[in-house]
C-alpha cells in the first residue's frame, strides 16, 4: 500500500505529460513555434531541434535521437521529403510527418506513397497532436509485431535445428551401434552353438540370455532406424490409388490373413497425392496390428474412407481385443507396448511410424475403441496436390 | 607352395575376420586365408611391397569398404587400374547398404557386392555361397599369369 504522504505530493491535476524528442525541418522560426505550441498545448513535453538542411538534419539525428520528424515540404535549401532518404540510408525507423502550407492532394498522396507517415496542413495544426500520437503508437505496435515475428522465426529455427539434430543423432547412433552389436550377436550365437552342453547348465542359460538380448537389440535398432528414416527420407509424391495399396498389403500379409482365416474388406478408396511406400507402410501396420491383436473370433477388418471438408478420413475397423481408452494416446509413442512380449510379439514401432507418416502429411491419427470391443483406427490426410487444386476450382 | 585357393580378406575388424574364418571352416573350404587390416596394407600385400614381398597373389579378395587409411573403394579403384591386379575378382563385403556405396563399387569394377548379414546363421550361409560360387562354380583366371 502506498503512503498517504506520497499521494499528497503528487500533483492532482495534470495528466502525465508525454516526453517527446522532435526534430523539425523548418526554415520559419514562427512556424516552428506554432508547431511546438500545438504539441505542448496537448500534453506533449517536447524537446525540439530545428534544422533547415541535410547537414543539420544528419547531425541532429546523431545528437538528438528524435522520436519523430516534422518536416516542412518546401525549404529554401532543401526538400522536406529528402529527410526520408536520409532516414532510410541510416536504416532508422522514425515516423516523419509533413507539416506544410497548401499541399495538393496529388502531392500529399505521392509523399505518403514514398514513405511519409502522414501530413498536416499548417493552418490545421490542431490535428497535429493526434497525428503524432498515432504515428508513435503505430511505430510502437510495428516494433512489437516485428519483435514477435523475429522471436517466432527464431523459435521455429531452433526447433527445426533441434529436430534435425535429433534425427541425425538417432540415425548415427543406431547405425554405429549396429557394428559392435553384430559382433556380440554373432559370437554369442557361435558360443551357444559350439559349446552347448559342453559347459554346465548355467553357462548354456547365460549364453542364451546374452544371445537373445543381442538379437532383440538388433531388432530394436533396426526399428529405430526405420522410424528415423521416415523423417529423413524425401517423400516422392504421386497419385496413389489406395485400392491398389490395400491389394498390395493384402498380398504381403497373405499368410497371416490365411492363418487366422481373416476377412479384409474395403469400400472404394480414393486416389490420393502421397508417397506410395509410406501409404503402404501405414495400411500394412494398421492391418497387421488388427490381425495380431485379434479376439477369439476370426478377424474381420474393414477399411473405409470418406471426405470431410478439405481432408480424407480413413478408418481401419476390426473386431479384435480393443484398447482401453486410457491407453489410446500411449500406443502411438515409439516403443510403447501394452502387452508382454510373450503375449504379442513386436517392438511397439508400427503405430509410431504410422503417426509420423500421417503427421508429415499434416494429418492426424487416433483410435476409437473399448477394451474387448474391437478398435477403429482413424487417420486424416489433407487433400493435396492436383486433387486439392481440382477441389478448389469446384 | 601354392595351396588350392588363396583368399585375401581385407577388414579392420579382427572379430569379423575370425568369423569369416570360422564360416569358411564350417563350409570345408580347403584353401588358404590371409587377412590385412587396412587399405594401405591391402595394396602393399597385393603389390608385394615391404613385409609382403613373399605374399601369394590371391585368387579372390573379400573387401570391406569402411577401412582405415585407404578405404575399400580406393583399394578397389587402385586394383582395377593396375594391369597386374585387375583380373583378381573382388567381392565387396560390407555392412553398408547405401545405394551410393553399391553403385560406386560396381562403377569401379567390383565383381559383386554382398551385404554382411547381422545374424550368425545368415553370415555362415552367405560365406558358404560365396565359397561355393567363387571356388566351385566359377572358372577363376589362370594362375601364374
Interface residues (C-beta under 8 A of the other chain):
Chain A: X178 X179 X181 X182 X183 X185 X186 X187 X189 X190 X193 X215 X218
Chain B: X13 X15 X16 X19 X22 X95 X116 X118 X119 X120 X121 X123
